[in-house]
Amino acid sequence: MDLGDSYRAMEVQYIRRHHKHQPRENQCTSALVKHIKAPVQLVWSLVRRFDQPQKYKPFVSRCIMKGDPGIGSVREVNVKSGLPATISTERLELLDDEQHILGIKIVGGDHRLRNYSSIVTVHPEVIEGRPGTLVVESFVVDVPEGNTKDETCFFVEALIRCNLKSLADVSERMAIQDQTEPINQ
């Protein structure tokens, strides 16, 4: 078994364990993965900040919290121009600091993402002999009238890929500044 096979096996294991969406007929679902050359604690410190998604999400211009940050809290996210939306209202459904799981549900906004729910999990791994992180983000969402499941999934996956790439860029930049030590194997 080569390294690629073991990564794939771990990804599948994490998706099966933590990313259990049950889509209805008019919904699509998918899961994406990103390997990040930064320690899990650093990556999780960015992901878990429900009140500051703009720290790594490039399409978010600002975030206004309604109430205290915690499960059930709601944020209003302003979306940068160029996307077919200006605002999204989102509720924190799950925040597990021990297992590194974040769950969010979109509850309003001027976009077409209805019944959107996502789960992000963050897992430690070793990349090139150093502490690294495997991030898995999955979602389920209604397919809007006039679109296909493939079109809807393609659009949402493109947004998530951008967010995960930005998360990797920000995390890896921070890790270089922090200069993590190699893991002795």
N, C-alpha and C positions, 0 to 999 in steps of 0.2 A: 504494500500500500504506500503510495507516495504522499507527500505533504498535501497536495491538492485534494486527494481523496479524504484525508482526515478532516480537513477544514469543512468539506462538504457534509461529512457525516455529523460533525458538531452543529453545523447550521441547521440541518434537518432536525436534529434532536431538540435544539432550542425552540425551533418553530413549532414542533409538535407539543412541547411542554407548555409554552407560554402564549402562543399566538393562535388561539382557538376561536376564530370567527365563524359564525354560522349564517352565511349569506342566504337571503331569500332569493326567489327567482329573479326579481328585478334589481339585484345588487351584484356588484363585482367585488372581489377580494384578491389581495396579493401580499407577498412579503418580500422585502428587499434586505440585503445584507451589505455591510461595509466593514472592512478591516482597517483599523486605525492604529498608527504607530505612536500610541500614547497610552499611559497607564489608565486602567479602568476608573480609578478614583477621579482622575482629572476629567475624563470624558463624561462620567456620571455627574460631576459638579455642574457641567453645562446643561446636560439633558434634563436634569431634575428641576431646573429653575423655570417652573411654569409661569412665573411672573416676569421672566426676561428672555423670551424666545428669540428676540432680535440679537442676542449675543452670538448666535450662529446661523439663524435662519435668514437668508439673504432677501426674502420677499417681505419681511416684516419691518415696518418703519417704526412702529411703537406699540406698546402694550399697556393697557390700563386695567388694573385689577379691580374687581368689585368684591370687597370684603377681604378677609385674611386669606393668605395662601394656605391651602390645605384641601383635602379631598372634599369635593362638592363646590369649591370656589370657582368663580367665573372670571374670565378675562375677555377683554375686547381688544382684538388685534387689528391694527391698521395695516393694510396691504399696500406695498409700493405699486406705483403705476406700471402698466404694461401687462397686468394680469386682469382677467375678467371679474374683478371684485375690488372693493375698497375697504371692506370691514368683515371680520369674522368673529362671532361670539362662541367661546369654547369653555367647556367645563372640565375640570380635573376629576377623573373617575377613579384613578388608582395611582398611588405613589408609594412604592416599596423601596426604602433605602437599603434594606438588607439584600434583597434579590435583584435590585436595580431594574425595577419595572415602572414605567410611566404609561398611564392610560388616559386618553383625551377623547371627548365627544364634542362635535360641533353642534351647537344648539341654536344658531342663528347667523344671519349675515346676508349680504347682497350677492351671493354666489350660488352656484348650482350644486354644491356638495351637500345633499340632503342625507340625513341619517348616517353621517360620516363618523366613524369611530376608529381610533388607532391605538396600537400598543407598541411601545419602544422598550426593548430589553438591551442591557449592556452587560457583556460577559468578558472576563479576563482571558487573555491568550498570550502566547509568546510569539513575537514577530522579529525575525533576524536576531534572536538571542536577547531581546529586550522586552520589557512589559508592553503589551499591546492590548487592544480591545476589539471585540467583535460586537458590532451594533446590528440589531435586527429590528426593522420597523415593518409592521403589518397594518392593514386597514381593511375596512369594509365600507361600502358607500352605495347609495342608490344610483342606478343608471338613469340620467336625465332623459326626459322625453326627447326623441329625435336623435339620440346617441346610441351606440352599441356598447356592449360590455367591454369589448376590446378598446374602443376609443376612450371610454371612461377610465379604464385601468391605465392605459398609456399616459393620459394626462396626469393622473394622480401620481403614478410612478415617476414621471419626469420631475414633478415638484419634490417628491421625497428624495430622488437621486441628488438634486441640487442641494437640498438641506443636508443630506449625509455627506456630500463632498465638502460643503462648507464646514460642517462639524469636524470632519477630518482635518481640514486646513487649519482651523482655529486651534484644535486640540494639539496637533503636531507642532504648530508654532509655539504654543505654550510649553509643550514637553521639551522642546529644544532649549528654551529659556531656562527650564527647570533642570535639564540634563539628567535624565534617569540613568541609573546604573545598569549594566548588563546583568542578566540572570545567569548564574553559574549552573550548568547542566551536568 
